[in-house]
Amino acid sequence: MLVDCASTAPAKPTVDDSQHHSGTRSLKITGSAAYCDYAMVGNAAAFKAIGNVVYGRYYVRFEMALTDGHVAFMAFPDDSQGGKALRMGGQNQALQWNRQSDDATLPAQSPVGIALSKVPPVADWMCLEFMIDQAQGLISTWVDGVLVAGLVADATPTPDIDSQWGTSYKPELTSFNIGWQNYGSGPMNLWFDDVALSATRIGCN
């Protein structure tokens, strides 16, 4: 279970035809400003079948800019952390990875670290790719095909990026989930499309 606080106004995932990257429909999440507003959909069987190194790709569209508050829009329950999640979302208006177990962030939430991340576009589709090597504890992240320096954990601690992330973290992830969880941001409508998982990099196509 990914929720770690009481949700008072849960968001609702819906299949929506108002926005799409390809095809005619996408997954829409309508998130409120309520603390812990939560809605995610995911898949455990397909994720586990891929193996130790997992690549993912999806397109996401945010109706408004991310705020300074903490939000998550991707989460992986992690057995190495007692089921608490490895999450991707936003804080200080830019993308970040976050460990639910100790709240460590990637990058560090310093001005330098934030500048090395990526501010998502507003009302436009963004291609987000990730790679997680669980045995080595490595993470890479690409936005629109470009590696984002602040969203890389490479087992070599770098100030303002992954120094607080450490080198001992080796996740044991059990499923892949996308959607929304609010830890202090405002309301948000967002859409997901062309979601894919693989043992090799998929690319933005």
N, C-alpha and C positions, 0 to 999 in steps of 0.2 A: 504494500500500500504506500502510495507516494505522498498522501496528504499528511502534514504534520501540524495542522492547526484547524480550528473549526471553521468551515466554510458557511457563511451566512447567506450568500446569494450566488449559488453555483452557476457558472457559465454553461451554455448548452452548445455542443457541436451539432452542426447541421450540414447536410449536403445542399449546396447553394449554386444557382445558375447565374448570379449577378456578376461574378468574377471568375475567370479561369485563365490559366497560363496556356494550357492546351486542352483540346476537347471542348466540352460545353459546361462542365461543372467543377467545383472544388469543395474542399472542406472549410466551412466557416466556423469560427469561434467568436462569440459575442461575450467579451469579458467586461465585467463591471469594475468599479473602483473599490469594491468590498475587499477587505483583507482576506487573503486565502481563497478568493474566487477561483474556482478550479474546474477545469474540464480537459481531459486528455483522452486520446484514443491511441491504441498501439497494438503491437503484435509480439508475442513471446516466442512462438514456435519458429517463425521465419528467422528471427534474430538469432536465436540459439543455434540454428542449423548452419549458420555461416561460419562459425568458428571463432578463434581467438582474435583475429584482426578483422574488424568490421569497417566497411565504408558505407556512408549514406549520402543521399542527395535529395533535396526537395526544393521547391520554390515556395517562398512565403511572401505575403503582401500585407504590410501594416497600413491601416487606414490613417493613423496619426504617428507622429514621432514618439519614440520611446522617451520616457521621462527620466528623472534622476532616481526614481524608486526602483526596487528590485523586482523583476518578473522572471518567470521561466516559461519557455515555450517548447522545450524538449527535455525529456527526463528518462533516465535509465536506472531502475532499481538495482542496487549494488549489494550483493551478498557479502563482499569484503567489508562493508560498512554497516552490517546488520540490516540490510534492506533499504537503508537510506539512499537517496538518489544522487547520481551524477547528473547535473543539470546544465543546460545551456539556456541563456536568456539575455537579459539586459540590465544594466545599471549605469547611472550617470550618462544616459542617452546612448550608450554604445553596447555592443555585444560582449558577453562574457560567459565563461564556464564557471560553475560553482559546485562545490561539494556540500551537500546537505549536512553531512556528519559534523563538519567543523567550520563551515562557511568560508573555506579558502576559495579564492577567486583566481581566475586566469583570464586576463592579466590582473596584476595587482591594481587596486582602485586608486592609484596615484595619478596625477596629471600626465606623467610620462606614459604610464601603462595604458590609460584610457586612450591617449593619442595613438597608440600602436594597435588599437582595436579598430572596429569599423562601425560607423553610424549607419543604420539601415536607411534606405530610401523610404520616402513617404508616398503612399498610393502608387507604388510600382513594384513589380515582381523582382525579388532578389533570389538568386540561386545560391543556396548554402550547401556546402559539402563538408563532410567530416571523416576523419579516420581515427579509430581508437584501437591501439595495440594493447590488449589487456595484460599480457604477460610482461611486457616491457614498460607499461605505464606511460605510453606515448599518445599524444593527441595532436592532430593537425586539423586546420580549418581553412577552407577556401570560400571566398565570396565572389561570385561571378567569375570563377575560374582562377582567381588570384589568391595565393597563400597570404593569410593575415598574420603578420609577425607576432602580434600580441595574443593570438589564440593558438599558440603552439607550446606544448610541453614536451621537451626533447631530452629530458634526463640530465641536462646541464643547466643548473640554476642560473637564471639571468635576472639581475635586478629589474624591478618594475614589471616583469613578465611572469615567470614561473618560479621565482625564488621561494615564495611562501607555499607554493604547490608541493614542493619537496620532491624527492626521488624515490621514496619508499612506497608510494601509492600504486597499487596494482589492482585495478578494479576487476570484479567478477560480476559482470552485468547479466541481467536475466531477461530484459525486454526493452523494447524501443517504443517511446511514447511521444506524440506531438500534441500540442494544444496550448493551454494557458494556465498559469497559476500566478496570482498576484500577491506580492509581499510588500506592497507600498506604492504602487504606481496608480495611475488613473485608469479610466475605462479604455478598452481597445477592441476594435473589430480587426480580425486578421484571418487570412485565408492561406491554405496549404494546397499545393498541387504537385503532380508528377513526383511522388514520393517513391524512393527506391533504396534498397539495401543490397550489398554485394560483398564478396571477398576481395574485389579489386576496385580501383577507382572508377566511378561511373562517368563523371564529367557533366557539364552543363550543356545538354543538347535537346 
